[in-house]
């Protein structure tokens, strides 16, 4: 599922025309600013009831601007 979600998130962030770069990992030395990066922050696999076994993926999205 992560391999499905990461391209979707990147595609959404790529539509923000004011971002110079978008990375699907946290880049410490980006090629330019403003930049957005994201990574999985947490994966939770909880059984909410006996019929469903849901996995929750949480992502951290960081937007940086040079000042």
N, C-alpha and C positions, 0 to 999 in steps of 0.2 A: 504494500500500500504506500509506503514512503516513496518508492520509485514512481508512483502515479501522482502523488500530491506535490512533490517538489517541482516538476515542470509546470503544473497548474499555477502554483504560487508565483513562480518566476514569470510566467506569462502575464499574470495580473499586474505584477510590479513593473514589468517592461512597458505596460501601457501608460505608466506615469511619465509623461514627456519631460518633466523637469529633472528626472534622475539621469545622470550621465552614465552610470553603471549599475548593474544589478548582479549580485553574486548569490549562488545557492549554498554558500558557506561564508563564515565570517572572515573577511579579508582585512589583515592588519595594515597593508600598504596598498590601498586601492589605486587604480590608474587615474582617477580623477574624482571630482566632487560635483554635486552631491551624489552620494552612493547609498544603496540599500543592500543589506545582506541578511540572510536568514539561515537558520539551522533548527533541527529538532531540539526542543528543550526538554521534553518529557514524553514518554509513552506509557500509558496506563491501560492495563487490560483487566477490566472489572466485569464481573458477571452481575448484571443488574437484576436479572430474573432467570428462571430456568430455561427460557426460550431463546434468550439473546446473550451472546458473548461479544460485547462491543470493545473495540480498541479506540482509545482517545489519543490523538497525536496533538501535542502542543508545540508551536513554533515560536521562536524569538525572532522578531524582525527589527533590525537596527538600521536607522537612517542617520547618515553622517553628513555634515556640512562643514567645509573649511571656513574658519573665521579669520 
